[in-house]
Amino acid sequence: MFAFFQQQHQQNFQFHLQQLGESCVVCGDRASGHHYGVQSCEGCKGFFRRSIQDCKVFQCSKNGQCIIDKPNRNRCQSCRLARCIRMGMQQTHVRLEKNRKRKSDVIEQKEEIVLESMRQNMELTKEIVFAFKTVFLQQSPTTNSSQSTIKKETDTNTVFILPLNILPILNEVEGRKLLNNFMDLIGIFRELSENDKEILLTNRLPIVLTILEICSGRLNSQKNISNERIDQLKIIFCGNNNSNKTYRRSLSLEEAALLLCCALTADRSISDSVEKLHIWLWKCAQEQISERNADDENIDPMEIFVNLMSLITVF
């Protein structure tokens, strides 16, 4: 008798909720919102979504005549799914939701790849700057690589900003030794074959030494490099004031170190490993240049990058 009154009370309560428009149209439980086209509870929403996404096929043992209400909704999945569809739940809404989730996952994966690439580029940049400081910069109490000192060329009116206190390199033998030490401190250079490293040291030493001397302000005559190219490198590395879109400031320490590595690996025909390394270094340099000049309307980072590439790769 008590069970009868309890069931009667439950039916009256469900009817009252339905009158208020707050009950699940499938089982009569309290609705949590509008799901897949109808008012439904969390239980029926989740059941319908899983059934459609997993392409479930159910069988009813009572010829599809089961009563679906809150107490009995879990007893027959076949009749419950049939009632969901009969009451207006839309299968297409589930598929759209799944597609949106898939697109969201793809976007998230792409963002993670980009962030991981940026992290790797930052780590490589730090490693290169550390090697550059260790091998090429003079370690003295007065050295401060983050502070620029301004020097004026005697034969022009251009003010060059020369921030690097670089060790004097007396000859190519000493320069070759220092460059080899520099490469040994950087993991990606250590991964190159001995033959690749030997070719880079032999073929790219003149341009590397020229860049170091330009940045230090102690440029001697270079037999293998024209004065015109040297002047262009000065403008790129040390800055000028003659053009609205030319690089008017000196390179930062990070940019100079990365571009020196780009110059070192510019002969990409040596091997696939050198080509991949060169492309990676260019990406790091491009990120540094773009980030540093992002807020300057008078400077075009992409034009700077193209000019740098054309200058460094011709030697």
Stockholm file with secondary structure:
# STOCKHOLM 1.0

chainA/1-315         MFAFFQQQHQQNFQFHLQQLGESCVVCGDRASGHHYGVQSCEGCKGFFRRSIQDCKVFQCSKNGQCIIDKPNRNRCQSCRLARCIRMGMQQTHVRLEKNRKRKSDVIEQKEEIVLESMRQNMELTKEIVFAFKTVFLQQSPTTNSSQSTIKKETDTNTVFILPLNILPILNEVEGRKLLNNFMDLIGIFRELSENDKEILLTNRLPIVLTILEICSGRLNSQKNISNERIDQLKIIFCGNNNSNKTYRRSLSLEEAALLLCCALTADRSISDSVEKLHIWLWKCAQEQISERNADDENIDPMEIFVNLMSLITVF
#=GR chainA/1-315 SS CHHHHHHHHHHHHHHHHHHHTCBCTTTCSBCCEEETTEEECHHHHHHHHHHHHTTCCCCCTTTTCCCCSTTTTTTCHHHHHHHHHHTTCCHHHHHHHHHHHHHHHHHHHHHHHHHHHHHHHHHHHHHHHHHHHHHHBCCCTTCCTTSCEEEECTTSSCEEEECCCBCCCCSHHHHHHHHHHHHHTSHHHHTSCHHHHHHHHHHHHHHHHHHHHHHHTCCCCCTTSCHHHHHHHHHHHHCCSSCSSSCCSCCCHHHHHHHHHHHHTCCGGGCHHHHHHHHHHHHHHHHHHHHHTTTCTTCCHHHHHHHHHHHHHTC
#=GC SS_cons         CHHHHHHHHHHHHHHHHHHHTCBCTTTCSBCCEEETTEEECHHHHHHHHHHHHTTCCCCCTTTTCCCCSTTTTTTCHHHHHHHHHHTTCCHHHHHHHHHHHHHHHHHHHHHHHHHHHHHHHHHHHHHHHHHHHHHHBCCCTTCCTTSCEEEECTTSSCEEEECCCBCCCCSHHHHHHHHHHHHHTSHHHHTSCHHHHHHHHHHHHHHHHHHHHHHHTCCCCCTTSCHHHHHHHHHHHHCCSSCSSSCCSCCCHHHHHHHHHHHHTCCGGGCHHHHHHHHHHHHHHHHHHHHHTTTCTTCCHHHHHHHHHHHHHTC
//
